[in-house]
Amino acid sequence: MLSKSELETEAGRYLYISHLTIQDDKENLIKSVIIATDVTELKNARHRIKVSEEELRRKVDDLERFYAMAIGRELRMKELKKEIKRLNKHLSDNKEIDIA
């Protein structure tokens, strides 16, 4: 029967442990094979990736907020330009009326 587990040592290392028991036909234990693989660097790399992903997600959110603000500003500028054009036309139309 094969079992797998992961443990952290007191020194802060991570080990992946696989344990295989070898039995005879009567299910008596003949041998036990244990393999321990140091996966500390893999765990550390996964942690760094997770931290980087969170930082990237925050930066993307900031860029999306900035983009929305910039687009909103541009749309407002277009509206204001139209309003200025309309008011200038209204003023020029009213100047032609002689109030004397």
Phi and psi in radians as a Rosetta constraint file:
Dihedral C 1 N 2 CA 2 C 2 CIRCULARHARMONIC -1.784 0.35
Dihedral N 2 CA 2 C 2 N 3 CIRCULARHARMONIC 2.287 0.35
Dihedral C 2 N 3 CA 3 C 3 CIRCULARHARMONIC -2.230 0.35
Dihedral N 3 CA 3 C 3 N 4 CIRCULARHARMONIC 2.621 0.35
Dihedral C 3 N 4 CA 4 C 4 CIRCULARHARMONIC -2.303 0.35
Dihedral N 4 CA 4 C 4 N 5 CIRCULARHARMONIC 2.520 0.35
Dihedral C 4 N 5 CA 5 C 5 CIRCULARHARMONIC -2.752 0.35
Dihedral N 5 CA 5 C 5 N 6 CIRCULARHARMONIC 2.939 0.35
Dihedral C 5 N 6 CA 6 C 6 CIRCULARHARMONIC -2.278 0.35
Dihedral N 6 CA 6 C 6 N 7 CIRCULARHARMONIC 2.442 0.35
Dihedral C 6 N 7 CA 7 C 7 CIRCULARHARMONIC -2.454 0.35
Dihedral N 7 CA 7 C 7 N 8 CIRCULARHARMONIC 2.702 0.35
Dihedral C 7 N 8 CA 8 C 8 CIRCULARHARMONIC -1.864 0.35
Dihedral N 8 CA 8 C 8 N 9 CIRCULARHARMONIC 2.275 0.35
Dihedral C 8 N 9 CA 9 C 9 CIRCULARHARMONIC -1.402 0.35
Dihedral N 9 CA 9 C 9 N 10 CIRCULARHARMONIC 2.915 0.35
Dihedral C 9 N 10 CA 10 C 10 CIRCULARHARMONIC -1.090 0.35
Dihedral N 10 CA 10 C 10 N 11 CIRCULARHARMONIC -0.463 0.35
Dihedral C 10 N 11 CA 11 C 11 CIRCULARHARMONIC -1.435 0.35
Dihedral N 11 CA 11 C 11 N 12 CIRCULARHARMONIC 0.009 0.35
Dihedral C 11 N 12 CA 12 C 12 CIRCULARHARMONIC 1.510 0.35
Dihedral N 12 CA 12 C 12 N 13 CIRCULARHARMONIC 0.229 0.35
Dihedral C 12 N 13 CA 13 C 13 CIRCULARHARMONIC -1.564 0.35
Dihedral N 13 CA 13 C 13 N 14 CIRCULARHARMONIC 2.671 0.35
Dihedral C 13 N 14 CA 14 C 14 CIRCULARHARMONIC -1.970 0.35
Dihedral N 14 CA 14 C 14 N 15 CIRCULARHARMONIC 2.292 0.35
Dihedral C 14 N 15 CA 15 C 15 CIRCULARHARMONIC -2.120 0.35
Dihedral N 15 CA 15 C 15 N 16 CIRCULARHARMONIC 2.387 0.35
Dihedral C 15 N 16 CA 16 C 16 CIRCULARHARMONIC -1.725 0.35
Dihedral N 16 CA 16 C 16 N 17 CIRCULARHARMONIC 2.088 0.35
Dihedral C 16 N 17 CA 17 C 17 CIRCULARHARMONIC -1.948 0.35
Dihedral N 17 CA 17 C 17 N 18 CIRCULARHARMONIC 2.226 0.35
Dihedral C 17 N 18 CA 18 C 18 CIRCULARHARMONIC -2.102 0.35
Dihedral N 18 CA 18 C 18 N 19 CIRCULARHARMONIC 2.381 0.35
Dihedral C 18 N 19 CA 19 C 19 CIRCULARHARMONIC -2.266 0.35
Dihedral N 19 CA 19 C 19 N 20 CIRCULARHARMONIC 2.186 0.35
Dihedral C 19 N 20 CA 20 C 20 CIRCULARHARMONIC -2.172 0.35
Dihedral N 20 CA 20 C 20 N 21 CIRCULARHARMONIC 2.190 0.35
Dihedral C 20 N 21 CA 21 C 21 CIRCULARHARMONIC -1.709 0.35
Dihedral N 21 CA 21 C 21 N 22 CIRCULARHARMONIC 2.412 0.35
Dihedral C 21 N 22 CA 22 C 22 CIRCULARHARMONIC -1.949 0.35
Dihedral N 22 CA 22 C 22 N 23 CIRCULARHARMONIC 2.187 0.35
Dihedral C 22 N 23 CA 23 C 23 CIRCULARHARMONIC -2.115 0.35
Dihedral N 23 CA 23 C 23 N 24 CIRCULARHARMONIC 2.766 0.35
Dihedral C 23 N 24 CA 24 C 24 CIRCULARHARMONIC -1.509 0.35
Dihedral N 24 CA 24 C 24 N 25 CIRCULARHARMONIC -3.034 0.35
Dihedral C 24 N 25 CA 25 C 25 CIRCULARHARMONIC -1.075 0.35
Dihedral N 25 CA 25 C 25 N 26 CIRCULARHARMONIC -0.454 0.35
Dihedral C 25 N 26 CA 26 C 26 CIRCULARHARMONIC -1.655 0.35
Dihedral N 26 CA 26 C 26 N 27 CIRCULARHARMONIC 0.215 0.35
Dihedral C 26 N 27 CA 27 C 27 CIRCULARHARMONIC 1.126 0.35
Dihedral N 27 CA 27 C 27 N 28 CIRCULARHARMONIC 0.478 0.35
Dihedral C 27 N 28 CA 28 C 28 CIRCULARHARMONIC -1.486 0.35
Dihedral N 28 CA 28 C 28 N 29 CIRCULARHARMONIC 2.443 0.35
Dihedral C 28 N 29 CA 29 C 29 CIRCULARHARMONIC -1.196 0.35
Dihedral N 29 CA 29 C 29 N 30 CIRCULARHARMONIC 2.155 0.35
Dihedral C 29 N 30 CA 30 C 30 CIRCULARHARMONIC -1.762 0.35
Dihedral N 30 CA 30 C 30 N 31 CIRCULARHARMONIC -0.880 0.35
Dihedral C 30 N 31 CA 31 C 31 CIRCULARHARMONIC -2.538 0.35
Dihedral N 31 CA 31 C 31 N 32 CIRCULARHARMONIC 2.858 0.35
Dihedral C 31 N 32 CA 32 C 32 CIRCULARHARMONIC -2.361 0.35
Dihedral N 32 CA 32 C 32 N 33 CIRCULARHARMONIC 2.243 0.35
Dihedral C 32 N 33 CA 33 C 33 CIRCULARHARMONIC -1.987 0.35
Dihedral N 33 CA 33 C 33 N 34 CIRCULARHARMONIC 2.169 0.35
Dihedral C 33 N 34 CA 34 C 34 CIRCULARHARMONIC -2.127 0.35
Dihedral N 34 CA 34 C 34 N 35 CIRCULARHARMONIC 2.235 0.35
Dihedral C 34 N 35 CA 35 C 35 CIRCULARHARMONIC -2.126 0.35
Dihedral N 35 CA 35 C 35 N 36 CIRCULARHARMONIC 2.200 0.35
Dihedral C 35 N 36 CA 36 C 36 CIRCULARHARMONIC -2.018 0.35
Dihedral N 36 CA 36 C 36 N 37 CIRCULARHARMONIC 2.212 0.35
Dihedral C 36 N 37 CA 37 C 37 CIRCULARHARMONIC -2.081 0.35
Dihedral N 37 CA 37 C 37 N 38 CIRCULARHARMONIC 2.227 0.35
Dihedral C 37 N 38 CA 38 C 38 CIRCULARHARMONIC -1.314 0.35
Dihedral N 38 CA 38 C 38 N 39 CIRCULARHARMONIC 2.016 0.35
Dihedral C 38 N 39 CA 39 C 39 CIRCULARHARMONIC -2.002 0.35
Dihedral N 39 CA 39 C 39 N 40 CIRCULARHARMONIC 0.405 0.35
Dihedral C 39 N 40 CA 40 C 40 CIRCULARHARMONIC -1.024 0.35
Dihedral N 40 CA 40 C 40 N 41 CIRCULARHARMONIC -0.833 0.35
Dihedral C 40 N 41 CA 41 C 41 CIRCULARHARMONIC -1.109 0.35
Dihedral N 41 CA 41 C 41 N 42 CIRCULARHARMONIC -0.661 0.35
Dihedral C 41 N 42 CA 42 C 42 CIRCULARHARMONIC -1.114 0.35
Dihedral N 42 CA 42 C 42 N 43 CIRCULARHARMONIC -0.792 0.35
Dihedral C 42 N 43 CA 43 C 43 CIRCULARHARMONIC -1.074 0.35
Dihedral N 43 CA 43 C 43 N 44 CIRCULARHARMONIC -0.754 0.35
Dihedral C 43 N 44 CA 44 C 44 CIRCULARHARMONIC -1.123 0.35
Dihedral N 44 CA 44 C 44 N 45 CIRCULARHARMONIC -0.715 0.35
Dihedral C 44 N 45 CA 45 C 45 CIRCULARHARMONIC -1.112 0.35
Dihedral N 45 CA 45 C 45 N 46 CIRCULARHARMONIC -0.733 0.35
Dihedral C 45 N 46 CA 46 C 46 CIRCULARHARMONIC -1.074 0.35
Dihedral N 46 CA 46 C 46 N 47 CIRCULARHARMONIC -0.706 0.35
Dihedral C 46 N 47 CA 47 C 47 CIRCULARHARMONIC -1.120 0.35
Dihedral N 47 CA 47 C 47 N 48 CIRCULARHARMONIC -0.774 0.35
Dihedral C 47 N 48 CA 48 C 48 CIRCULARHARMONIC -1.090 0.35
Dihedral N 48 CA 48 C 48 N 49 CIRCULARHARMONIC -0.671 0.35
Dihedral C 48 N 49 CA 49 C 49 CIRCULARHARMONIC -1.113 0.35
Dihedral N 49 CA 49 C 49 N 50 CIRCULARHARMONIC -0.766 0.35
Dihedral C 49 N 50 CA 50 C 50 CIRCULARHARMONIC -1.074 0.35
Dihedral N 50 CA 50 C 50 N 51 CIRCULARHARMONIC -0.785 0.35
Dihedral C 50 N 51 CA 51 C 51 CIRCULARHARMONIC -1.086 0.35
Dihedral N 51 CA 51 C 51 N 52 CIRCULARHARMONIC -0.754 0.35
Dihedral C 51 N 52 CA 52 C 52 CIRCULARHARMONIC -1.108 0.35
Dihedral N 52 CA 52 C 52 N 53 CIRCULARHARMONIC -0.710 0.35
Dihedral C 52 N 53 CA 53 C 53 CIRCULARHARMONIC -1.108 0.35
Dihedral N 53 CA 53 C 53 N 54 CIRCULARHARMONIC -0.730 0.35
Dihedral C 53 N 54 CA 54 C 54 CIRCULARHARMONIC -1.117 0.35
Dihedral N 54 CA 54 C 54 N 55 CIRCULARHARMONIC -0.737 0.35
Dihedral C 54 N 55 CA 55 C 55 CIRCULARHARMONIC -1.126 0.35
Dihedral N 55 CA 55 C 55 N 56 CIRCULARHARMONIC -0.755 0.35
Dihedral C 55 N 56 CA 56 C 56 CIRCULARHARMONIC -1.089 0.35
Dihedral N 56 CA 56 C 56 N 57 CIRCULARHARMONIC -0.731 0.35
Dihedral C 56 N 57 CA 57 C 57 CIRCULARHARMONIC -1.062 0.35
Dihedral N 57 CA 57 C 57 N 58 CIRCULARHARMONIC -0.729 0.35
Dihedral C 57 N 58 CA 58 C 58 CIRCULARHARMONIC -1.113 0.35
Dihedral N 58 CA 58 C 58 N 59 CIRCULARHARMONIC -0.738 0.35
Dihedral C 58 N 59 CA 59 C 59 CIRCULARHARMONIC -1.157 0.35
Dihedral N 59 CA 59 C 59 N 60 CIRCULARHARMONIC -0.692 0.35
Dihedral C 59 N 60 CA 60 C 60 CIRCULARHARMONIC -1.110 0.35
Dihedral N 60 CA 60 C 60 N 61 CIRCULARHARMONIC -0.747 0.35
Dihedral C 60 N 61 CA 61 C 61 CIRCULARHARMONIC -1.053 0.35
Dihedral N 61 CA 61 C 61 N 62 CIRCULARHARMONIC -0.754 0.35
Dihedral C 61 N 62 CA 62 C 62 CIRCULARHARMONIC -1.071 0.35
Dihedral N 62 CA 62 C 62 N 63 CIRCULARHARMONIC -0.768 0.35
Dihedral C 62 N 63 CA 63 C 63 CIRCULARHARMONIC -1.118 0.35
Dihedral N 63 CA 63 C 63 N 64 CIRCULARHARMONIC -0.684 0.35
Dihedral C 63 N 64 CA 64 C 64 CIRCULARHARMONIC -1.149 0.35
Dihedral N 64 CA 64 C 64 N 65 CIRCULARHARMONIC -0.684 0.35
Dihedral C 64 N 65 CA 65 C 65 CIRCULARHARMONIC -1.132 0.35
Dihedral N 65 CA 65 C 65 N 66 CIRCULARHARMONIC -0.755 0.35
Dihedral C 65 N 66 CA 66 C 66 CIRCULARHARMONIC -1.091 0.35
Dihedral N 66 CA 66 C 66 N 67 CIRCULARHARMONIC -0.769 0.35
Dihedral C 66 N 67 CA 67 C 67 CIRCULARHARMONIC -1.037 0.35
Dihedral N 67 CA 67 C 67 N 68 CIRCULARHARMONIC -0.804 0.35
Dihedral C 67 N 68 CA 68 C 68 CIRCULARHARMONIC -1.088 0.35
Dihedral N 68 CA 68 C 68 N 69 CIRCULARHARMONIC -0.711 0.35
Dihedral C 68 N 69 CA 69 C 69 CIRCULARHARMONIC -1.146 0.35
Dihedral N 69 CA 69 C 69 N 70 CIRCULARHARMONIC -0.758 0.35
Dihedral C 69 N 70 CA 70 C 70 CIRCULARHARMONIC -1.147 0.35
Dihedral N 70 CA 70 C 70 N 71 CIRCULARHARMONIC -0.743 0.35
Dihedral C 70 N 71 CA 71 C 71 CIRCULARHARMONIC -1.133 0.35
Dihedral N 71 CA 71 C 71 N 72 CIRCULARHARMONIC -0.745 0.35
Dihedral C 71 N 72 CA 72 C 72 CIRCULARHARMONIC -1.045 0.35
Dihedral N 72 CA 72 C 72 N 73 CIRCULARHARMONIC -0.711 0.35
Dihedral C 72 N 73 CA 73 C 73 CIRCULARHARMONIC -1.115 0.35
Dihedral N 73 CA 73 C 73 N 74 CIRCULARHARMONIC -0.784 0.35
Dihedral C 73 N 74 CA 74 C 74 CIRCULARHARMONIC -1.099 0.35
Dihedral N 74 CA 74 C 74 N 75 CIRCULARHARMONIC -0.724 0.35
Dihedral C 74 N 75 CA 75 C 75 CIRCULARHARMONIC -1.115 0.35
Dihedral N 75 CA 75 C 75 N 76 CIRCULARHARMONIC -0.719 0.35
Dihedral C 75 N 76 CA 76 C 76 CIRCULARHARMONIC -1.118 0.35
Dihedral N 76 CA 76 C 76 N 77 CIRCULARHARMONIC -0.685 0.35
Dihedral C 76 N 77 CA 77 C 77 CIRCULARHARMONIC -1.080 0.35
Dihedral N 77 CA 77 C 77 N 78 CIRCULARHARMONIC -0.721 0.35
Dihedral C 77 N 78 CA 78 C 78 CIRCULARHARMONIC -1.090 0.35
Dihedral N 78 CA 78 C 78 N 79 CIRCULARHARMONIC -0.748 0.35
Dihedral C 78 N 79 CA 79 C 79 CIRCULARHARMONIC -1.090 0.35
Dihedral N 79 CA 79 C 79 N 80 CIRCULARHARMONIC -0.760 0.35
Dihedral C 79 N 80 CA 80 C 80 CIRCULARHARMONIC -1.134 0.35
Dihedral N 80 CA 80 C 80 N 81 CIRCULARHARMONIC -0.682 0.35
Dihedral C 80 N 81 CA 81 C 81 CIRCULARHARMONIC -1.093 0.35
Dihedral N 81 CA 81 C 81 N 82 CIRCULARHARMONIC -0.715 0.35
Dihedral C 81 N 82 CA 82 C 82 CIRCULARHARMONIC -1.106 0.35
Dihedral N 82 CA 82 C 82 N 83 CIRCULARHARMONIC -0.738 0.35
Dihedral C 82 N 83 CA 83 C 83 CIRCULARHARMONIC -1.127 0.35
Dihedral N 83 CA 83 C 83 N 84 CIRCULARHARMONIC -0.726 0.35
Dihedral C 83 N 84 CA 84 C 84 CIRCULARHARMONIC -1.077 0.35
Dihedral N 84 CA 84 C 84 N 85 CIRCULARHARMONIC -0.772 0.35
Dihedral C 84 N 85 CA 85 C 85 CIRCULARHARMONIC -1.076 0.35
Dihedral N 85 CA 85 C 85 N 86 CIRCULARHARMONIC -0.749 0.35
Dihedral C 85 N 86 CA 86 C 86 CIRCULARHARMONIC -1.120 0.35
Dihedral N 86 CA 86 C 86 N 87 CIRCULARHARMONIC -0.760 0.35
Dihedral C 86 N 87 CA 87 C 87 CIRCULARHARMONIC -1.183 0.35
Dihedral N 87 CA 87 C 87 N 88 CIRCULARHARMONIC -0.695 0.35
Dihedral C 87 N 88 CA 88 C 88 CIRCULARHARMONIC -1.059 0.35
Dihedral N 88 CA 88 C 88 N 89 CIRCULARHARMONIC -0.727 0.35
Dihedral C 88 N 89 CA 89 C 89 CIRCULARHARMONIC -1.109 0.35
Dihedral N 89 CA 89 C 89 N 90 CIRCULARHARMONIC -0.772 0.35
Dihedral C 89 N 90 CA 90 C 90 CIRCULARHARMONIC -1.055 0.35
Dihedral N 90 CA 90 C 90 N 91 CIRCULARHARMONIC -0.733 0.35
Dihedral C 90 N 91 CA 91 C 91 CIRCULARHARMONIC -1.130 0.35
Dihedral N 91 CA 91 C 91 N 92 CIRCULARHARMONIC -0.785 0.35
Dihedral C 91 N 92 CA 92 C 92 CIRCULARHARMONIC -1.175 0.35
Dihedral N 92 CA 92 C 92 N 93 CIRCULARHARMONIC -0.589 0.35
Dihedral C 92 N 93 CA 93 C 93 CIRCULARHARMONIC -1.160 0.35
Dihedral N 93 CA 93 C 93 N 94 CIRCULARHARMONIC -0.667 0.35
Dihedral C 93 N 94 CA 94 C 94 CIRCULARHARMONIC -1.350 0.35
Dihedral N 94 CA 94 C 94 N 95 CIRCULARHARMONIC -0.418 0.35
Dihedral C 94 N 95 CA 95 C 95 CIRCULARHARMONIC -1.179 0.35
Dihedral N 95 CA 95 C 95 N 96 CIRCULARHARMONIC -0.490 0.35
Dihedral C 95 N 96 CA 96 C 96 CIRCULARHARMONIC -1.274 0.35
Dihedral N 96 CA 96 C 96 N 97 CIRCULARHARMONIC -0.306 0.35
Dihedral C 96 N 97 CA 97 C 97 CIRCULARHARMONIC -1.425 0.35
Dihedral N 97 CA 97 C 97 N 98 CIRCULARHARMONIC 2.197 0.35
Dihedral C 97 N 98 CA 98 C 98 CIRCULARHARMONIC -1.506 0.35
Dihedral N 98 CA 98 C 98 N 99 CIRCULARHARMONIC 2.068 0.35
Dihedral C 98 N 99 CA 99 C 99 CIRCULARHARMONIC -1.629 0.35
Dihedral N 99 CA 99 C 99 N 100 CIRCULARHARMONIC -0.016 0.35
